[in-house]
Amino acid sequence: MDLNKFDAPFNPEDIEWRIQQSGKT
């Protein structure tokens, strides 16, 4: 997971991407 991505604004697509990343870990 990229911490930089978390710093960026939350976008609908970004949120979905994060959910998938969260499941992957």
PDB file of N, CA, C and O in Angstrom:
ATOM      1  N   MET A   1       0.854  -1.208   0.000  1.00  0.00           N
ATOM      2  CA  MET A   1       0.000   0.000   0.000  1.00  0.00           C
ATOM      3  C   MET A   1       0.887   1.256   0.000  1.00  0.00           C
ATOM      4  O   MET A   1       1.896   1.319   0.702  1.00  0.00           O
ATOM      5  N   ASP A   2       0.492   2.233  -0.791  1.00  0.00           N
ATOM      6  CA  ASP A   2       1.280   3.466  -0.864  1.00  0.00           C
ATOM      7  C   ASP A   2       0.712   4.511   0.093  1.00  0.00           C
ATOM      8  O   ASP A   2      -0.415   4.976  -0.081  1.00  0.00           O
ATOM      9  N   LEU A   3       1.492   4.871   1.092  1.00  0.00           N
ATOM     10  CA  LEU A   3       1.013   5.883   2.046  1.00  0.00           C
ATOM     11  C   LEU A   3       0.729   7.181   1.317  1.00  0.00           C
ATOM     12  O   LEU A   3      -0.177   7.925   1.693  1.00  0.00           O
ATOM     13  N   ASN A   4       1.504   7.456   0.269  1.00  0.00           N
ATOM     14  CA  ASN A   4       1.297   8.690  -0.500  1.00  0.00           C
ATOM     15  C   ASN A   4      -0.124   8.723  -1.038  1.00  0.00           C
ATOM     16  O   ASN A   4      -0.761   9.776  -1.073  1.00  0.00           O
ATOM     17  N   LYS A   5      -0.615   7.561  -1.457  1.00  0.00           N
ATOM     18  CA  LYS A   5      -1.967   7.509  -2.029  1.00  0.00           C
ATOM     19  C   LYS A   5      -2.976   7.958  -0.956  1.00  0.00           C
ATOM     20  O   LYS A   5      -3.958   8.636  -1.260  1.00  0.00           O
ATOM     21  N   PHE A   6      -2.719   7.572   0.288  1.00  0.00           N
ATOM     22  CA  PHE A   6      -3.647   7.948   1.364  1.00  0.00           C
ATOM     23  C   PHE A   6      -3.660   9.462   1.547  1.00  0.00           C
ATOM     24  O   PHE A   6      -4.690  10.055   1.867  1.00  0.00           O
ATOM     25  N   ASP A   7      -2.505  10.069   1.338  1.00  0.00           N
ATOM     26  CA  ASP A   7      -2.399  11.521   1.505  1.00  0.00           C
ATOM     27  C   ASP A   7      -3.227  12.240   0.444  1.00  0.00           C
ATOM     28  O   ASP A   7      -3.762  13.321   0.689  1.00  0.00           O
ATOM     29  N   ALA A   8      -3.327  11.633  -0.727  1.00  0.00           N
ATOM     30  CA  ALA A   8      -4.073  12.274  -1.826  1.00  0.00           C
ATOM     31  C   ALA A   8      -5.557  12.333  -1.482  1.00  0.00           C
ATOM     32  O   ALA A   8      -6.028  11.573  -0.636  1.00  0.00           O
ATOM     33  N   PRO A   9      -6.294  13.225  -2.127  1.00  0.00           N
ATOM     34  CA  PRO A   9      -7.738  13.366  -1.882  1.00  0.00           C
ATOM     35  C   PRO A   9      -8.465  12.051  -2.153  1.00  0.00           C
ATOM     36  O   PRO A   9      -8.026  11.245  -2.974  1.00  0.00           O
ATOM     37  N   PHE A  10      -9.569  11.846  -1.462  1.00  0.00           N
ATOM     38  CA  PHE A  10     -10.326  10.603  -1.627  1.00  0.00           C
ATOM     39  C   PHE A  10     -11.242  10.687  -2.838  1.00  0.00           C
ATOM     40  O   PHE A  10     -12.107  11.559  -2.915  1.00  0.00           O
ATOM     41  N   ASN A  11     -11.047   9.774  -3.782  1.00  0.00           N
ATOM     42  CA  ASN A  11     -11.902   9.742  -4.979  1.00  0.00           C
ATOM     43  C   ASN A  11     -12.693   8.440  -4.996  1.00  0.00           C
ATOM     44  O   ASN A  11     -12.217   7.436  -4.466  1.00  0.00           O
ATOM     45  N   PRO A  12     -13.868   8.425  -5.579  1.00  0.00           N
ATOM     46  CA  PRO A  12     -14.708   7.218  -5.661  1.00  0.00           C
ATOM     47  C   PRO A  12     -13.876   6.024  -6.111  1.00  0.00           C
ATOM     48  O   PRO A  12     -13.956   4.945  -5.524  1.00  0.00           O
ATOM     49  N   GLU A  13     -13.084   6.222  -7.147  1.00  0.00           N
ATOM     50  CA  GLU A  13     -12.258   5.106  -7.646  1.00  0.00           C
ATOM     51  C   GLU A  13     -11.167   4.774  -6.644  1.00  0.00           C
ATOM     52  O   GLU A  13     -10.844   3.606  -6.430  1.00  0.00           O
ATOM     53  N   ASP A  14     -10.602   5.800  -6.035  1.00  0.00           N
ATOM     54  CA  ASP A  14      -9.533   5.583  -5.059  1.00  0.00           C
ATOM     55  C   ASP A  14     -10.035   4.742  -3.894  1.00  0.00           C
ATOM     56  O   ASP A  14      -9.351   3.829  -3.432  1.00  0.00           O
ATOM     57  N   ILE A  15     -11.225   5.058  -3.431  1.00  0.00           N
ATOM     58  CA  ILE A  15     -11.804   4.322  -2.299  1.00  0.00           C
ATOM     59  C   ILE A  15     -11.928   2.844  -2.665  1.00  0.00           C
ATOM     60  O   ILE A  15     -11.558   1.965  -1.886  1.00  0.00           O
ATOM     61  N   GLU A  16     -12.451   2.589  -3.854  1.00  0.00           N
ATOM     62  CA  GLU A  16     -12.608   1.185  -4.276  1.00  0.00           C
ATOM     63  C   GLU A  16     -11.239   0.526  -4.337  1.00  0.00           C
ATOM     64  O   GLU A  16     -11.077  -0.617  -3.909  1.00  0.00           O
ATOM     65  N   TRP A  17     -10.259   1.239  -4.865  1.00  0.00           N
ATOM     66  CA  TRP A  17      -8.905   0.692  -5.003  1.00  0.00           C
ATOM     67  C   TRP A  17      -8.356   0.333  -3.617  1.00  0.00           C
ATOM     68  O   TRP A  17      -7.713  -0.700  -3.432  1.00  0.00           O
ATOM     69  N   ARG A  18      -8.628   1.212  -2.658  1.00  0.00           N
ATOM     70  CA  ARG A  18      -8.120   0.995  -1.289  1.00  0.00           C
ATOM     71  C   ARG A  18      -8.787  -0.232  -0.691  1.00  0.00           C
ATOM     72  O   ARG A  18      -8.129  -1.032  -0.025  1.00  0.00           O
ATOM     73  N   ILE A  19     -10.073  -0.387  -0.918  1.00  0.00           N
ATOM     74  CA  ILE A  19     -10.787  -1.544  -0.363  1.00  0.00           C
ATOM     75  C   ILE A  19     -10.135  -2.825  -0.883  1.00  0.00           C
ATOM     76  O   ILE A  19      -9.916  -3.771  -0.126  1.00  0.00           O
ATOM     77  N   GLN A  20      -9.829  -2.847  -2.168  1.00  0.00           N
ATOM     78  CA  GLN A  20      -9.199  -4.039  -2.753  1.00  0.00           C
ATOM     79  C   GLN A  20      -7.825  -4.231  -2.133  1.00  0.00           C
ATOM     80  O   GLN A  20      -7.452  -5.355  -1.796  1.00  0.00           O
ATOM     81  N   GLN A  21      -7.069  -3.159  -1.979  1.00  0.00           N
ATOM     82  CA  GLN A  21      -5.732  -3.250  -1.398  1.00  0.00           C
ATOM     83  C   GLN A  21      -5.838  -3.743   0.047  1.00  0.00           C
ATOM     84  O   GLN A  21      -5.012  -4.535   0.501  1.00  0.00           O
ATOM     85  N   SER A  22      -6.841  -3.275   0.753  1.00  0.00           N
ATOM     86  CA  SER A  22      -7.025  -3.673   2.158  1.00  0.00           C
ATOM     87  C   SER A  22      -7.209  -5.184   2.244  1.00  0.00           C
ATOM     88  O   SER A  22      -6.653  -5.833   3.130  1.00  0.00           O
ATOM     89  N   GLY A  23      -7.982  -5.734   1.332  1.00  0.00           N
ATOM     90  CA  GLY A  23      -8.219  -7.178   1.319  1.00  0.00           C
ATOM     91  C   GLY A  23      -6.937  -7.921   0.994  1.00  0.00           C
ATOM     92  O   GLY A  23      -6.684  -8.999   1.532  1.00  0.00           O
ATOM     93  N   LYS A  24      -6.132  -7.349   0.118  1.00  0.00           N
ATOM     94  CA  LYS A  24      -4.874  -8.013  -0.261  1.00  0.00           C
ATOM     95  C   LYS A  24      -3.882  -7.928   0.889  1.00  0.00           C
ATOM     96  O   LYS A  24      -3.217  -8.906   1.230  1.00  0.00           O
ATOM     97  N   THR A  25      -3.792  -6.705   1.496  1.00  0.00           N
ATOM     98  CA  THR A  25      -2.819  -6.474   2.571  1.00  0.00           C
ATOM     99  C   THR A  25      -1.420  -6.572   1.994  1.00  0.00           C
ATOM    100  O   THR A  25      -0.440  -6.411   2.721  1.00  0.00           O
TER     101      THR A  25
END
